[in-house]
Amino acid sequence: MHRMYKQALLLAAIGAFAIPGLAAETYKVTAEIRHADTVVDTPTLVVRDGVTGQVSINGESGYRLQVTVTSPEEGELDVAAKVDTHKGSVSTSVTTGIGKAMALSTGELGLRITVEPAGS
């Protein structure tokens, strides 16, 4: 009986990943961090729906980028992003579409982000 219970749990877990509505979406986030007219870096992160992804680079041109993507409705994405550098910070929270670039800047610090399904 114990073995049948384990098998049932395993099948339920496998089924959750096989059913698209139950599996969490994964997104590829492409960013461009700028200071003045200079591109600081162009990191790419892969994040799961609702889970914050982060990348940090140390040094004089270092930064920390945090991005959270959630999909409240089909075709819409809520994107929260924040970048911190030694020259300043910029953050935003917007609703956008898949593959549509969003850009923001504060003073000389700029951030451009595009979100696509992972694997594209």
MMTF fields as JSON, N, C-alpha, C and O atoms, coordinates in Angstrom:
{
  "mmtfVersion": "1.0.0",
  "mmtfProducer": "UNKNOWN",
  "numBonds": 479,
  "numAtoms": 480,
  "numGroups": 120,
  "numChains": 1,
  "numModels": 1,
  "chainsPerModel": [1],
  "groupsPerChain": [120],
  "chainIdList": ["A"],
  "bondAtomList": [4, 2, 8, 6, 12, 10, 16, 14, 20, 18, 24, 22, 28, 26, 32, 30, 36, 34, 40, 38, 44, 42, 48, 46, 52, 50, 56, 54, 60, 58, 64, 62, 68, 66, 72, 70, 76, 74, 80, 78, 84, 82, 88, 86, 92, 90, 96, 94, 100, 98, 104, 102, 108, 106, 112, 110, 116, 114, 120, 118, 124, 122, 128, 126, 132, 130, 136, 134, 140, 138, 144, 142, 148, 146, 152, 150, 156, 154, 160, 158, 164, 162, 168, 166, 172, 170, 176, 174, 180, 178, 184, 182, 188, 186, 192, 190, 196, 194, 200, 198, 204, 202, 208, 206, 212, 210, 216, 214, 220, 218, 224, 222, 228, 226, 232, 230, 236, 234, 240, 238, 244, 242, 248, 246, 252, 250, 256, 254, 260, 258, 264, 262, 268, 266, 272, 270, 276, 274, 280, 278, 284, 282, 288, 286, 292, 290, 296, 294, 300, 298, 304, 302, 308, 306, 312, 310, 316, 314, 320, 318, 324, 322, 328, 326, 332, 330, 336, 334, 340, 338, 344, 342, 348, 346, 352, 350, 356, 354, 360, 358, 364, 362, 368, 366, 372, 370, 376, 374, 380, 378, 384, 382, 388, 386, 392, 390, 396, 394, 400, 398, 404, 402, 408, 406, 412, 410, 416, 414, 420, 418, 424, 422, 428, 426, 432, 430, 436, 434, 440, 438, 444, 442, 448, 446, 452, 450, 456, 454, 460, 458, 464, 462, 468, 466, 472, 470, 476, 474],
  "bondOrderList": [1, 1, 1, 1, 1, 1, 1, 1, 1, 1, 1, 1, 1, 1, 1, 1, 1, 1, 1, 1, 1, 1, 1, 1, 1, 1, 1, 1, 1, 1, 1, 1, 1, 1, 1, 1, 1, 1, 1, 1, 1, 1, 1, 1, 1, 1, 1, 1, 1, 1, 1, 1, 1, 1, 1, 1, 1, 1, 1, 1, 1, 1, 1, 1, 1, 1, 1, 1, 1, 1, 1, 1, 1, 1, 1, 1, 1, 1, 1, 1, 1, 1, 1, 1, 1, 1, 1, 1, 1, 1, 1, 1, 1, 1, 1, 1, 1, 1, 1, 1, 1, 1, 1, 1, 1, 1, 1, 1, 1, 1, 1, 1, 1, 1, 1, 1, 1, 1, 1],
  "groupList": [{"groupName": "MET", "atomNameList": ["N", "CA", "C", "O"], "elementList": ["N", "C", "C", "O"], "formalChargeList": [0, 0, 0, 0], "bondAtomList": [1, 0, 2, 1, 3, 2], "bondOrderList": [1, 1, 2], "singleLetterCode": "M", "chemCompType": "L-PEPTIDE LINKING"}, {"groupName": "HIS", "atomNameList": ["N", "CA", "C", "O"], "elementList": ["N", "C", "C", "O"], "formalChargeList": [0, 0, 0, 0], "bondAtomList": [1, 0, 2, 1, 3, 2], "bondOrderList": [1, 1, 2], "singleLetterCode": "H", "chemCompType": "L-PEPTIDE LINKING"}, {"groupName": "ARG", "atomNameList": ["N", "CA", "C", "O"], "elementList": ["N", "C", "C", "O"], "formalChargeList": [0, 0, 0, 0], "bondAtomList": [1, 0, 2, 1, 3, 2], "bondOrderList": [1, 1, 2], "singleLetterCode": "R", "chemCompType": "L-PEPTIDE LINKING"}, {"groupName": "TYR", "atomNameList": ["N", "CA", "C", "O"], "elementList": ["N", "C", "C", "O"], "formalChargeList": [0, 0, 0, 0], "bondAtomList": [1, 0, 2, 1, 3, 2], "bondOrderList": [1, 1, 2], "singleLetterCode": "Y", "chemCompType": "L-PEPTIDE LINKING"}, {"groupName": "LYS", "atomNameList": ["N", "CA", "C", "O"], "elementList": ["N", "C", "C", "O"], "formalChargeList": [0, 0, 0, 0], "bondAtomList": [1, 0, 2, 1, 3, 2], "bondOrderList": [1, 1, 2], "singleLetterCode": "K", "chemCompType": "L-PEPTIDE LINKING"}, {"groupName": "GLN", "atomNameList": ["N", "CA", "C", "O"], "elementList": ["N", "C", "C", "O"], "formalChargeList": [0, 0, 0, 0], "bondAtomList": [1, 0, 2, 1, 3, 2], "bondOrderList": [1, 1, 2], "singleLetterCode": "Q", "chemCompType": "L-PEPTIDE LINKING"}, {"groupName": "ALA", "atomNameList": ["N", "CA", "C", "O"], "elementList": ["N", "C", "C", "O"], "formalChargeList": [0, 0, 0, 0], "bondAtomList": [1, 0, 2, 1, 3, 2], "bondOrderList": [1, 1, 2], "singleLetterCode": "A", "chemCompType": "L-PEPTIDE LINKING"}, {"groupName": "LEU", "atomNameList": ["N", "CA", "C", "O"], "elementList": ["N", "C", "C", "O"], "formalChargeList": [0, 0, 0, 0], "bondAtomList": [1, 0, 2, 1, 3, 2], "bondOrderList": [1, 1, 2], "singleLetterCode": "L", "chemCompType": "L-PEPTIDE LINKING"}, {"groupName": "ILE", "atomNameList": ["N", "CA", "C", "O"], "elementList": ["N", "C", "C", "O"], "formalChargeList": [0, 0, 0, 0], "bondAtomList": [1, 0, 2, 1, 3, 2], "bondOrderList": [1, 1, 2], "singleLetterCode": "I", "chemCompType": "L-PEPTIDE LINKING"}, {"groupName": "GLY", "atomNameList": ["N", "CA", "C", "O"], "elementList": ["N", "C", "C", "O"], "formalChargeList": [0, 0, 0, 0], "bondAtomList": [1, 0, 2, 1, 3, 2], "bondOrderList": [1, 1, 2], "singleLetterCode": "G", "chemCompType": "PEPTIDE LINKING"}, {"groupName": "PHE", "atomNameList": ["N", "CA", "C", "O"], "elementList": ["N", "C", "C", "O"], "formalChargeList": [0, 0, 0, 0], "bondAtomList": [1, 0, 2, 1, 3, 2], "bondOrderList": [1, 1, 2], "singleLetterCode": "F", "chemCompType": "L-PEPTIDE LINKING"}, {"groupName": "PRO", "atomNameList": ["N", "CA", "C", "O"], "elementList": ["N", "C", "C", "O"], "formalChargeList": [0, 0, 0, 0], "bondAtomList": [1, 0, 2, 1, 3, 2], "bondOrderList": [1, 1, 2], "singleLetterCode": "P", "chemCompType": "L-PEPTIDE LINKING"}, {"groupName": "GLU", "atomNameList": ["N", "CA", "C", "O"], "elementList": ["N", "C", "C", "O"], "formalChargeList": [0, 0, 0, 0], "bondAtomList": [1, 0, 2, 1, 3, 2], "bondOrderList": [1, 1, 2], "singleLetterCode": "E", "chemCompType": "L-PEPTIDE LINKING"}, {"groupName": "THR", "atomNameList": ["N", "CA", "C", "O"], "elementList": ["N", "C", "C", "O"], "formalChargeList": [0, 0, 0, 0], "bondAtomList": [1, 0, 2, 1, 3, 2], "bondOrderList": [1, 1, 2], "singleLetterCode": "T", "chemCompType": "L-PEPTIDE LINKING"}, {"groupName": "VAL", "atomNameList": ["N", "CA", "C", "O"], "elementList": ["N", "C", "C", "O"], "formalChargeList": [0, 0, 0, 0], "bondAtomList": [1, 0, 2, 1, 3, 2], "bondOrderList": [1, 1, 2], "singleLetterCode": "V", "chemCompType": "L-PEPTIDE LINKING"}, {"groupName": "ASP", "atomNameList": ["N", "CA", "C", "O"], "elementList": ["N", "C", "C", "O"], "formalChargeList": [0, 0, 0, 0], "bondAtomList": [1, 0, 2, 1, 3, 2], "bondOrderList": [1, 1, 2], "singleLetterCode": "D", "chemCompType": "L-PEPTIDE LINKING"}, {"groupName": "SER", "atomNameList": ["N", "CA", "C", "O"], "elementList": ["N", "C", "C", "O"], "formalChargeList": [0, 0, 0, 0], "bondAtomList": [1, 0, 2, 1, 3, 2], "bondOrderList": [1, 1, 2], "singleLetterCode": "S", "chemCompType": "L-PEPTIDE LINKING"}, {"groupName": "ASN", "atomNameList": ["N", "CA", "C", "O"], "elementList": ["N", "C", "C", "O"], "formalChargeList": [0, 0, 0, 0], "bondAtomList": [1, 0, 2, 1, 3, 2], "bondOrderList": [1, 1, 2], "singleLetterCode": "N", "chemCompType": "L-PEPTIDE LINKING"}],
  "groupTypeList": [0, 1, 2, 0, 3, 4, 5, 6, 7, 7, 7, 6, 6, 8, 9, 6, 10, 6, 8, 11, 9, 7, 6, 6, 12, 13, 3, 4, 14, 13, 6, 12, 8, 2, 1, 6, 15, 13, 14, 14, 15, 13, 11, 13, 7, 14, 14, 2, 15, 9, 14, 13, 9, 5, 14, 16, 8, 17, 9, 12, 16, 9, 3, 2, 7, 5, 14, 13, 14, 13, 16, 11, 12, 12, 9, 12, 7, 15, 14, 6, 6, 4, 14, 15, 13, 1, 4, 9, 16, 14, 16, 13, 16, 14, 13, 13, 9, 8, 9, 4, 6, 0, 6, 7, 16, 13, 9, 12, 7, 9, 7, 2, 8, 13, 14, 12, 11, 6, 9, 16],
  "groupIdList": [1, 2, 3, 4, 5, 6, 7, 8, 9, 10, 11, 12, 13, 14, 15, 16, 17, 18, 19, 20, 21, 22, 23, 24, 25, 26, 27, 28, 29, 30, 31, 32, 33, 34, 35, 36, 37, 38, 39, 40, 41, 42, 43, 44, 45, 46, 47, 48, 49, 50, 51, 52, 53, 54, 55, 56, 57, 58, 59, 60, 61, 62, 63, 64, 65, 66, 67, 68, 69, 70, 71, 72, 73, 74, 75, 76, 77, 78, 79, 80, 81, 82, 83, 84, 85, 86, 87, 88, 89, 90, 91, 92, 93, 94, 95, 96, 97, 98, 99, 100, 101, 102, 103, 104, 105, 106, 107, 108, 109, 110, 111, 112, 113, 114, 115, 116, 117, 118, 119, 120],
  "secStructList": [7, 2, 2, 2, 2, 2, 2, 2, 2, 2, 2, 2, 2, 2, 2, 2, 2, 2, 1, 6, 6, 6, 1, 7, 7, 3, 3, 3, 3, 3, 3, 3, 3, 3, 3, 6, 6, 3, 3, 3, 3, 7, 7, 3, 3, 3, 3, 3, 6, 6, 7, 7, 3, 3, 3, 3, 3, 7, 1, 6, 6, 7, 3, 3, 3, 3, 3, 3, 3, 3, 7, 1, 1, 6, 6, 3, 3, 3, 3, 3, 3, 3, 3, 3, 3, 6, 6, 3, 3, 3, 3, 3, 3, 3, 3, 3, 3, 6, 6, 7, 7, 3, 3, 3, 3, 3, 6, 6, 3, 3, 3, 3, 3, 3, 3, 3, 3, 6, 6, 7],
  "xCoordList": [0.829, 0.0, 0.88, 0.574, 1.958, 2.856, 3.463, 3.616, 3.806, 4.386, 3.377, 3.755, 2.111, 1.072, 0.888, 0.657, 0.989, 0.846, 1.974, 1.73, 3.206, 4.345, 4.176, 4.472, 3.7, 3.492, 2.419, 2.562, 1.355, 0.288, 0.81, 0.471, 1.634, 2.213, 3.131, 3.112, 3.927, 4.826, 4.042, 4.4, 2.982, 2.161, 1.483, 1.373, 1.032, 0.408, 1.425, 1.102, 2.64, 3.684, 4.043, 4.195, 4.178, 4.488, 3.348, 3.591, 2.127, 0.96, 0.886, 0.459, 1.29, 1.251, 2.166, 1.852, 3.297, 4.209, 3.764, 4.136, 2.984, 2.535, 1.332, 1.084, 0.578, -0.6, -0.176, 0.229, -0.258, 0.245, -0.353, 0.362, -1.598, -2.227, -1.673, -1.755, -1.112, -0.584, 0.916, 1.437, 1.598, 3.044, 3.316, 2.638, 4.302, 4.646, 5.345, 6.195, 4.974, 5.62, 7.055, 7.358, 7.911, 9.29, 9.546, 9.158, 10.211, 10.432, 11.914, 12.697, 12.28, 13.627, 13.543, 12.801, 14.3, 14.317, 15.646, 16.71, 15.574, 16.764, 16.789, 15.815, 17.882, 17.978, 19.162, 20.134, 19.044, 20.16, 20.26, 19.325, 21.392, 21.635, 22.568, 23.632, 22.155, 22.938, 23.253, 22.486, 24.388, 24.712, 25.164, 26.14, 24.437, 24.651, 24.444, 23.399, 25.392, 25.268, 26.045, 26.275, 26.448, 27.27, 26.469, 25.801, 26.536, 25.91, 26.811, 27.97, 26.275, 27.022, 27.075, 28.133, 25.917, 25.855, 24.517, 23.579, 24.446, 23.213, 22.942, 23.076, 22.561, 22.33, 21.033, 20.091, 21.009, 19.809, 19.561, 20.46, 18.329, 17.947, 16.802, 16.012, 16.7, 15.544, 14.859, 15.46, 13.571, 12.834, 11.526, 10.947, 11.072, 9.771, 8.712, 8.992, 7.514, 6.383, 6.275, 6.142, 6.333, 6.165, 7.401, 7.349, 8.506, 9.742, 10.761, 11.027, 11.324, 12.288, 13.621, 14.196, 14.098, 15.426, 16.38, 15.975, 17.634, 18.609, 19.969, 20.37, 20.674, 22.058, 22.833, 22.362, 24.02, 24.88, 26.275, 26.82, 26.84, 28.207, 28.948, 28.46, 30.111, 30.914, 31.866, 32.075, 32.431, 33.427, 32.92, 31.793, 33.77, 33.448, 32.207, 31.418, 32.033, 30.848, 29.801, 28.939, 29.882, 28.99, 27.556, 27.266, 26.678, 25.258, 24.564, 25.129, 23.329, 22.451, 21.118, 20.51, 20.661, 19.393, 18.455, 18.817, 17.244, 16.209, 14.99, 14.576, 14.412, 13.244, 12.254, 12.63, 10.972, 9.888, 8.868, 8.462, 8.456, 7.458, 6.291, 6.483, 5.078, 3.872, 2.925, 2.933, 2.117, 1.176, -0.244, -0.77, -0.883, -2.233, -3.283, -4.283, -3.069, -3.992, -3.193, -2.031, -3.811, -3.158, -2.684, -3.474, -1.398, -0.849, -0.385, 0.24, -0.674, -0.231, 0.83, 0.801, 1.764, 2.804, 2.93, 2.993, 2.969, 3.32, 4.805, 5.249, 5.568, 7.021, 7.447, 7.169, 8.121, 8.72, 10.228, 10.756, 10.914, 12.364, 13.033, 12.485, 14.237, 15.037, 16.497, 16.962, 17.22, 18.661, 19.334, 18.938, 20.352, 21.163, 22.585, 23.151, 23.158, 24.563, 25.203, 24.511, 26.511, 27.156, 26.829, 27.147, 26.194, 25.818, 24.342, 23.892, 23.581, 22.168, 21.32, 21.828, 20.006, 19.042, 17.855, 17.532, 17.214, 15.981, 15.108, 15.607, 13.8, 12.888, 11.558, 11.199, 10.832, 9.536, 8.674, 9.169, 7.396, 6.431, 5.397, 4.641, 5.355, 4.474, 3.782, 4.222, 2.696, 2.036, 2.382, 2.226, 2.85, 3.293, 2.912, 2.296, 3.268, 3.001, 4.266, 5.374, 4.092, 5.231, 5.985, 5.389, 7.299, 8.148, 8.175, 8.885, 7.416, 7.407, 8.434, 8.421, 9.316, 10.363, 9.78, 8.899, 10.28, 9.936, 11.238, 12.254, 11.201, 12.413, 12.079, 10.997, 13.015, 12.865, 14.233, 15.251, 14.241, 15.509, 15.261, 14.186, 16.273, 16.297, 17.654, 18.687, 17.645, 18.916, 19.664, 19.131, 20.886, 21.701, 21.607, 22.164, 20.908, 20.783, 19.537, 18.442, 19.707, 18.582, 18.515, 19.528, 17.303, 17.067, 16.058, 15.008, 16.377, 15.467, 15.315, 16.305, 14.06, 13.792, 12.805, 11.834, 13.075, 12.147, 11.951, 12.916, 10.684, 10.364, 9.732, 8.795, 10.268, 9.754, 9.638, 10.26, 8.857, 8.837, 10.24, 10.957, 10.629, 11.943, 11.971, 10.963, 13.121, 13.256, 13.034, 13.168, 12.691, 12.481, 13.726, 13.744],
  "yCoordList": [-1.185, 0.0, 1.258, 2.233, 1.229, 2.384, 2.677, 3.838, 1.624, 1.787, 2.425, 3.273, 2.033, 2.604, 4.088, 4.881, 4.466, 5.869, 6.704, 7.796, 6.195, 6.9, 7.042, 8.096, 5.982, 6.045, 7.074, 7.806, 7.134, 8.105, 9.527, 10.405, 9.76, 11.091, 11.462, 12.601, 10.516, 10.765, 11.101, 12.034, 10.356, 10.633, 11.996, 12.707, 12.363, 13.678, 14.785, 15.794, 14.607, 15.616, 15.74, 16.851, 14.624, 14.659, 15.306, 16.087, 15.002, 15.574, 17.076, 17.768, 17.595, 19.045, 19.768, 20.878, 19.154, 19.791, 19.572, 20.344, 18.546, 18.26, 19.096, 19.285, 19.6, 20.409, 21.866, 22.385, 22.553, 23.925, 24.883, 25.755, 24.764, 25.682, 25.568, 26.516, 24.416, 24.218, 24.486, 24.74, 24.433, 24.669, 26.169, 26.898, 26.625, 28.05, 28.418, 27.678, 29.574, 30.077, 30.498, 30.91, 30.388, 30.83, 31.861, 31.671, 32.966, 34.075, 34.387, 34.237, 34.825, 35.33, 36.851, 37.463, 37.454, 38.907, 39.423, 39.073, 40.252, 40.867, 42.325, 43.049, 42.759, 44.127, 44.852, 44.243, 46.164, 47.023, 48.11, 48.887, 48.158, 49.165, 50.206, 49.877, 51.481, 52.576, 53.635, 53.864, 54.264, 55.478, 56.5, 56.292, 57.608, 58.626, 57.945, 57.334, 58.034, 57.401, 56.097, 55.586, 55.559, 54.354, 53.164, 53.259, 52.048, 50.814, 50.206, 49.886, 50.047, 49.444, 47.933, 47.322, 47.324, 45.877, 45.517, 46.314, 44.296, 43.786, 42.375, 41.398, 42.268, 40.942, 40.309, 41.001, 38.985, 38.211, 37.287, 36.571, 37.309, 36.46, 35.563, 35.947, 34.391, 33.527, 33.464, 33.058, 33.879, 33.936, 33.171, 33.075, 32.629, 31.957, 32.972, 33.941, 32.748, 33.621, 33.846, 32.897, 35.111, 35.48, 35.358, 35.684, 34.898, 34.719, 35.768, 35.901, 36.508, 37.554, 36.948, 36.116, 37.385, 37.004, 38.153, 39.315, 37.838, 38.879, 38.537, 37.374, 39.578, 39.43, 40.591, 41.729, 40.299, 41.323, 41.22, 40.128, 42.368, 42.459, 43.449, 44.554, 43.067, 43.944, 44.791, 44.53, 45.8, 46.634, 48.03, 48.381, 48.824, 50.22, 50.365, 51.291, 49.464, 49.485, 48.486, 48.064, 48.112, 47.103, 47.584, 48.78, 46.615, 46.902, 45.699, 44.609, 45.921, 44.831, 45.051, 46.111, 44.06, 44.116, 43.075, 41.906, 43.508, 42.605, 42.737, 43.849, 41.599, 41.609, 40.544, 39.408, 40.935, 40.003, 40.132, 41.239, 38.997, 38.983, 38.119, 36.987, 38.654, 37.873, 38.067, 39.107, 37.059, 37.108, 37.032, 35.938, 38.204, 38.2, 37.729, 37.128, 37.992, 37.59, 37.168, 37.546, 36.389, 35.938, 37.133, 38.024, 37.158, 38.221, 39.447, 40.327, 39.536, 40.67, 40.218, 39.091, 41.109, 40.839, 42.021, 43.167, 41.751, 42.771, 42.597, 41.527, 43.654, 43.6, 44.621, 45.813, 44.148, 45.031, 44.882, 43.771, 46.003, 45.96, 47.058, 48.146, 46.748, 47.731, 47.481, 46.342, 48.568, 48.459, 49.466, 50.629, 49.002, 49.843, 49.846, 48.792, 51.041, 51.182, 52.153, 52.756, 52.304, 53.275, 54.705, 55.658, 54.857, 56.185, 56.501, 57.594, 55.551, 55.809, 54.56, 53.455, 54.756, 53.662, 54.085, 55.268, 53.097, 53.337, 52.094, 50.968, 52.306, 51.176, 51.508, 52.675, 50.456, 50.627, 49.403, 48.329, 49.579, 48.493, 48.834, 49.793, 48.061, 48.363, 47.097, 45.979, 47.3, 46.215, 46.38, 47.462, 45.307, 45.364, 44.068, 43.192, 43.943, 42.731, 41.943, 42.459, 40.69, 39.824, 40.365, 40.641, 40.513, 40.978, 42.479, 42.966, 43.228, 44.69, 45.283, 44.993, 46.106, 46.715, 47.833, 48.572, 47.942, 49.069, 49.738, 49.074, 51.054, 51.803, 52.879, 53.465, 53.134, 54.211, 54.761, 54.092, 55.985, 56.593, 57.615, 58.207, 57.802, 58.828, 59.5, 58.885, 60.756, 61.433, 60.736, 60.566, 60.332, 59.676, 58.153, 57.483, 57.594, 56.147, 55.663, 56.182, 54.667, 54.151, 52.64, 51.963, 52.114, 50.678, 50.372, 51.01, 49.397, 48.942, 47.441, 46.721, 46.964, 45.548, 45.02, 45.689, 43.809, 43.081, 41.701, 41.054, 41.247, 39.946, 39.071, 39.48, 37.857, 36.886, 35.535, 35.327, 34.62, 33.28, 32.673, 32.875, 31.943, 31.288, 30.285, 29.65, 30.153, 29.234, 29.898, 29.256, 31.192, 31.881, 32.64, 33.281],
  "zCoordList": [0.0, 0.0, 0.0, -0.686, 0.762, 0.838, -0.536, -0.915, -1.278, -2.609, -3.57, -4.378, -3.497, -4.363, -4.063, -4.976, -2.804, -2.409, -3.016, -3.53, -2.958, -3.551, -5.06, -5.623, -5.717, -7.159, -7.513, -8.493, -6.729, -6.978, -6.818, -7.611, -5.796, -5.607, -6.765, -7.232, -7.228, -8.345, -9.609, -10.328, -9.886, -11.067, -10.963, -11.962, -9.781, -9.591, -9.839, -10.467, -9.356, -9.555, -11.03, -11.536, -11.719, -13.149, -13.916, -14.836, -13.562, -14.224, -14.069, -14.992, -12.929, -12.707, -13.685, -14.115, -14.045, -14.992, -16.435, -17.319, -16.68, -18.036, -18.431, -19.622, -17.466, -17.745, -17.752, -16.712, -18.906, -19.007, -17.991, -17.496, -17.668, -16.728, -15.321, -14.54, -14.991, -13.647, -13.557, -12.471, -14.669, -14.666, -14.728, -15.452, -13.971, -13.966, -15.269, -15.764, -15.816, -17.024, -16.702, -15.583, -17.682, -17.559, -18.648, -19.801, -18.269, -19.187, -19.337, -18.399, -20.536, -20.799, -20.752, -21.521, -19.854, -19.686, -20.224, -19.715, -21.25, -21.829, -21.401, -21.608, -20.813, -20.293, -20.917, -21.364, -20.93, -21.322, -20.265, -20.07, -19.589, -18.553, -19.146, -19.67, -19.058, -19.649, -18.603, -17.668, -18.784, -18.034, -19.058, -19.778, -19.11, -20.149, -21.5, -21.723, -22.379, -23.694, -23.788, -24.885, -22.65, -22.629, -22.117, -21.087, -22.831, -22.367, -21.303, -21.569, -20.097, -18.99, -19.169, -19.019, -19.495, -19.687, -20.326, -20.329, -20.871, -21.47, -20.939, -21.675, -19.66, -19.084, -19.58, -19.964, -19.564, -19.859, -18.677, -18.236, -18.168, -17.049, -17.485, -18.347, -16.912, -17.085, -15.731, -14.736, -15.702, -14.444, -14.571, -15.653, -13.451, -13.388, -13.002, -12.297, -13.46, -13.164, -11.657, -10.884, -11.252, -9.853, -8.985, -7.799, -9.54, -8.771, -9.225, -10.419, -8.276, -8.608, -9.028, -8.325, -10.189, -10.663, -10.405, -10.416, -10.174, -9.843, -10.422, -10.469, -10.864, -11.281, -10.674, -10.673, -10.159, -9.558, -10.149, -10.305, -10.473, -10.98, -10.091, -9.853, -9.604, -8.751, -9.588, -10.772, -8.955, -9.616, -9.89, -9.539, -10.526, -10.797, -11.678, -11.491, -12.628, -13.489, -13.012, -13.782, -11.741, -11.194, -11.059, -11.087, -10.911, -10.749, -10.128, -10.043, -9.696, -9.267, -9.957, -9.812, -10.703, -11.413, -10.828, -10.691, -10.484, -9.985, -10.888, -11.218, -11.292, -12.173, -11.717, -11.427, -11.66, -11.382, -12.505, -12.858, -13.065, -14.135, -13.686, -13.244, -13.801, -13.542, -14.716, -15.374, -14.964, -16.082, -15.539, -15.338, -15.295, -14.74, -15.745, -15.352, -17.034, -18.093, -19.313, -19.465, -20.175, -21.4, -22.222, -22.532, -22.576, -23.407, -22.653, -23.246, -21.35, -20.535, -19.55, -19.057, -19.272, -18.288, -17.352, -17.797, -16.064, -15.077, -14.806, -14.39, -15.045, -14.889, -13.845, -13.98, -12.805, -11.799, -11.939, -11.905, -12.098, -12.303, -11.504, -11.327, -11.023, -10.291, -10.611, -10.606, -10.891, -11.086, -10.163, -10.093, -9.461, -8.577, -9.119, -9.407, -9.257, -9.63, -8.648, -7.827, -8.727, -7.835, -8.271, -7.559, -9.44, -9.936, -9.733, -10.073, -9.178, -8.919, -9.024, -9.217, -8.89, -8.955, -9.802, -9.903, -10.405, -11.139, -10.974, -11.005, -10.799, -10.657, -11.316, -11.476, -11.694, -12.336, -12.106, -11.767, -12.291, -12.279, -13.343, -13.186, -14.422, -15.548, -16.049, -15.78, -16.78, -17.498, -18.968, -19.535, -19.578, -20.969, -21.662, -21.053, -22.909, -23.664, -23.903, -23.759, -24.268, -24.55, -25.761, -26.802, -25.616, -26.703, -26.905, -27.784, -26.108, -26.233, -25.277, -24.081, -25.807, -24.985, -24.133, -24.571, -22.924, -22.054, -21.665, -21.462, -21.561, -21.228, -20.217, -20.248, -19.323, -18.364, -18.036, -18.214, -17.556, -17.154, -16.066, -15.968, -15.259, -14.226, -14.341, -14.073, -14.739, -14.975, -16.084, -17.181, -15.819, -16.84, -16.806, -17.676, -15.811, -15.675, -16.406, -16.188, -17.276, -18.044, -18.013, -17.837, -18.186, -18.195, -19.288, -19.371, -20.124, -21.177, -21.0, -20.872, -20.993, -20.748, -21.784, -22.139, -22.259, -23.116, -22.505, -22.098, -22.44, -21.86, -22.94, -23.625, -23.075, -24.031, -23.334, -22.292, -23.888, -23.309, -23.37, -24.349, -22.349, -22.36, -23.505, -23.815, -24.118, -25.235, -26.578, -27.62, -26.563, -27.85, -28.255, -29.306]
}
